[in-house]
Amino acid sequence: MRNAELHSIHVHPVKAFRGRSPREAAVEPWGLAGDRRWVLIDDGGKVVTQRQQPHLALAAAELLPGGVRLSAPGLDPLTVPVPEPAGTVTLELFGTKVEGVLADDAAHAWCTAYVGAGTRLVHMDDPATRRPVDPDFALPGETVTFADGFPLLLTTVASLDALNSLVAEDGLAEEGPLPMNRFRPNVVVAGTAPWAEDHWRRLAIGEVEFRVAKMCGRCVVTTTDQDTAERGREPLRTLGRHRRIGGKLVFGQNLVPRSRGTIRVGDPVRVLE
């Protein structure tokens, strides 16, 4: 893996929305700066994602100084300021209670208009304290934003190529080749062997070191075309045949930063353990 390097970086300011692909990003203890600090909730306080609303794939979010800019088909763009932490609301994210701060009324109206049901936008004001990483896979003090479970998700170009070959061989070639955005990673690595990441325990991307927490079990979001919001059967069909590990359909690795710093496209990637 002498020539492994960081192929791309992806930041999703609002969970479930389309993100952006900067050339560099600051790494904080809870993930990439600005990644998944905002989330939608329904009237009952449960988080809303592409699992329930696949057309969230067509909405986009852009980080701005002091806020975020939302855009979506059929709606005028809206700039939402970071709310003052005057008080918090309790939301439910995959069965876990998390505190966050409600955005303003204009944001709620905009999100409700797009989703088609009562929907509110929530900001995580203090990612250092609000949500611990799953204790079964965490070290003391590790926290995460509104990401599914861990600060960063890593995938590799070689593994996607291998998966697409399996999709073609198994008879649903009309659904492939699948693009990497189906898996909504934070960092994509090039220059490895297929599935090499299965065996990593620690790695460095440029100046920043990461701990590999666990393989990433995949859900129905991966079957959602991120450009059309239409759903198919892949990659879950093929992952079920070839990548069922520990009862999960796996693709990619969940990472926890062990240091702060800045990562850049083209940075060398070194496996430390």
C-alpha positions in Angstrom: 0.0 0.0 0.0 2.9 2.3 -0.7 1.0 4.7 -2.9 -2.3 4.9 -1.0 -3.7 8.4 -0.8 -6.7 10.4 0.1 -8.8 10.4 -3.0 -11.7 12.6 -1.8 -13.3 14.3 1.2 -17.0 14.6 1.9 -18.8 16.8 4.4 -22.6 16.6 5.0 -23.6 19.7 7.1 -27.2 18.4 7.4 -27.7 14.7 8.0 -29.3 13.0 5.0 -28.8 16.0 2.7 -26.4 16.2 -0.2 -23.0 17.3 1.0 -19.9 19.0 -0.4 -16.5 17.7 -1.5 -13.8 20.2 -0.3 -10.1 19.8 -1.1 -9.3 19.9 2.6 -11.1 19.6 6.0 -10.2 20.1 9.6 -10.5 17.0 11.7 -12.1 17.5 15.2 -12.4 14.8 17.8 -16.1 14.2 16.8 -15.5 14.2 13.0 -14.8 16.5 10.1 -15.5 20.2 10.9 -19.2 20.9 10.1 -20.2 17.3 9.3 -23.7 16.4 10.4 -24.0 19.1 13.0 -27.7 19.6 11.8 -30.5 17.1 11.6 -34.2 17.0 10.8 -36.7 15.7 13.4 -40.4 14.9 13.1 -43.2 16.2 15.4 -42.4 13.3 17.8 -38.8 14.2 18.0 -37.5 11.3 16.0 -34.7 11.9 13.5 -35.7 12.0 9.8 -33.3 10.5 7.3 -33.3 9.1 3.8 -34.4 5.8 5.4 -37.9 7.3 5.6 -37.6 10.2 3.1 -35.4 9.2 0.1 -36.0 12.5 -1.6 -33.8 14.2 1.1 -31.0 13.1 -1.2 -32.0 15.9 -3.6 -31.7 18.6 -0.9 -28.3 20.3 -0.3 -26.6 22.1 2.5 -23.7 24.5 2.3 -21.7 25.6 5.4 -21.5 29.4 5.9 -19.9 31.4 8.6 -22.4 31.3 11.4 -24.9 29.1 9.7 -25.9 26.8 6.8 -27.6 27.5 3.4 -30.3 25.0 2.4 -31.5 24.3 -1.1 -33.9 21.8 -2.6 -36.0 21.3 -5.8 -39.1 23.6 -5.8 -38.0 25.8 -2.9 -36.1 29.1 -2.7 -32.7 28.6 -0.9 -32.7 29.6 2.8 -29.9 30.7 5.0 -30.3 29.4 8.6 -28.2 31.0 11.4 -26.7 28.8 14.1 -29.3 29.2 16.9 -28.4 30.6 20.3 -28.0 27.9 22.9 -30.8 29.3 25.1 -32.3 25.9 25.6 -32.3 22.4 24.1 -34.8 19.8 22.9 -34.5 16.1 23.2 -34.5 14.1 20.0 -34.3 10.4 19.3 -31.6 9.1 17.0 -31.7 5.3 16.5 -33.2 4.8 19.9 -30.7 7.1 21.7 -31.8 10.4 23.3 -29.7 13.4 22.3 -30.0 17.1 23.1 -29.9 19.7 20.4 -31.0 23.3 19.8 -33.9 24.2 17.5 -33.3 26.4 14.5 -35.6 29.3 13.8 -39.2 29.2 12.5 -38.2 29.9 8.9 -36.1 26.8 8.9 -38.9 24.7 10.2 -41.3 26.0 7.6 -38.8 25.4 4.8 -38.1 21.8 6.0 -41.8 21.1 6.5 -42.6 22.3 3.0 -40.0 20.0 1.5 -40.6 16.9 3.6 -44.4 17.3 3.4 -45.0 16.8 7.1 -44.2 18.6 10.3 -40.4 18.8 10.4 -37.9 20.8 12.5 -34.2 21.5 12.0 -31.9 21.0 15.0 -28.3 22.0 15.6 -25.8 20.2 17.8 -24.3 23.0 19.8 -21.7 21.1 21.8 -20.4 17.9 20.1 -17.8 17.5 22.8 -20.5 16.5 25.4 -23.9 15.8 23.7 -23.5 12.3 22.3 -21.0 9.6 23.3 -19.9 7.0 20.7 -21.4 3.5 21.2 -19.7 2.3 24.4 -19.3 -1.2 22.9 -16.8 0.3 20.4 -15.6 3.5 22.1 -12.7 4.6 24.3 -13.5 6.9 27.2 -14.5 10.4 26.2 -15.2 9.8 22.5 -18.1 11.6 21.1 -19.9 12.0 17.8 -22.3 14.5 16.1 -25.5 13.4 14.4 -23.7 10.9 12.2 -25.1 7.3 12.3 -22.7 6.2 15.0 -19.1 7.2 14.5 -17.1 10.4 13.7 -16.0 9.4 10.2 -16.8 6.8 7.6 -13.9 5.5 5.3 -14.3 3.7 2.0 -11.9 2.7 -0.7 -12.0 3.0 -4.5 -10.7 -0.5 -4.9 -13.4 -2.0 -2.8 -16.1 -0.2 -4.8 -14.6 -1.4 -8.0 -14.7 -5.0 -6.6 -18.3 -4.6 -5.4 -19.3 -3.3 -8.8 -17.7 -6.3 -10.5 -19.8 -8.6 -8.2 -22.9 -6.6 -9.0 -22.3 -7.2 -12.7 -21.6 -10.9 -12.3 -24.6 -11.5 -10.1 -27.2 -10.4 -12.7 -28.3 -6.9 -11.8 -25.8 -5.1 -14.0 -28.6 -2.7 -15.0 -28.2 -1.1 -11.5 -24.5 -0.7 -11.8 -21.9 0.5 -11.7 -22.8 2.2 -8.4 -21.1 5.5 -7.5 -19.4 6.1 -4.2 -22.0 8.6 -3.1 -24.4 5.7 -2.4 -22.3 5.0 0.7 -22.1 8.7 1.9 -18.5 8.4 3.2 -16.4 11.1 4.7 -13.0 10.0 3.3 -12.3 7.9 0.2 -8.9 6.2 -0.1 -7.3 5.2 -3.4 -4.3 2.9 -4.1 -5.2 -0.1 -1.9 -6.1 -3.7 -2.6 -9.9 -4.5 -2.6 -11.2 -5.0 1.0 -7.8 -4.1 2.5 -9.5 -1.8 4.9 -11.1 -4.9 6.6 -7.9 -5.5 8.4 -6.9 -2.0 9.4 -6.8 -1.1 13.1 -5.0 2.3 13.1 -4.1 4.6 10.2 -2.8 8.0 9.4 -4.1 10.4 6.7 -1.5 13.0 6.3 -0.8 14.4 9.8 -3.9 13.0 11.5 -4.2 9.6 13.2 -7.4 7.6 13.4 -8.6 4.5 15.2 -10.7 2.0 13.3 -13.7 1.3 15.5 -15.7 -1.2 13.5 -16.9 -2.3 10.0 -19.8 -0.3 8.7 -23.1 -2.2 8.4 -25.1 -0.9 5.5 -28.8 0.0 5.3 -31.5 0.8 2.7 -30.0 4.3 2.1 -27.3 2.6 -0.1 -30.1 1.5 -2.5 -31.1 5.2 -3.0 -29.8 6.9 -6.2 -28.5 10.1 -4.8 -29.2 12.0 -8.0 -32.8 10.9 -8.5 -33.9 9.6 -5.1 -35.1 6.4 -6.7 -34.5 3.1 -5.0 -33.3 -0.2 -6.4 -32.0 -3.5 -4.9 -28.3 -2.8 -5.1 -25.9 -2.9 -3.4 -27.7 -4.7 -0.5 -28.5 -7.7 -2.8 -24.9 -8.2 -3.6 -23.5 -7.3 -0.2 -25.9 -10.0 1.2 -24.3 -12.6 -1.0 -20.7 -11.6 -0.6 -20.1 -9.3 2.3 -22.2 -10.6 5.2 -19.9 -10.3 8.2 -21.1 -10.7 11.8 -24.7 -10.6 10.7 -24.2 -7.2 8.9 -23.9 -6.3 5.3 -20.6 -4.4 5.4 -18.9 -1.8 3.3 -16.3 0.6 4.7 -14.9 1.3 8.1 -15.9 3.6 10.9 -13.1 5.8 12.3 -12.5 7.8 15.4 -9.8 10.6 15.3 -6.9 10.2 17.7 -5.5 13.6 16.9 -6.6 17.0 15.5 -5.3 18.4 12.2 -6.2 19.1 8.6 -6.5 16.4 5.9 -6.1 17.2 2.2 -6.9 15.4 -1.0 -3.7 13.7 -2.1 -2.4 13.1 1.5 -0.6 9.8 1.9 -2.5 7.2 3.8 -0.4 4.9 6.1 -1.6 1.8 7.9 -0.1 1.9 11.4 -1.7 -1.3 12.7 
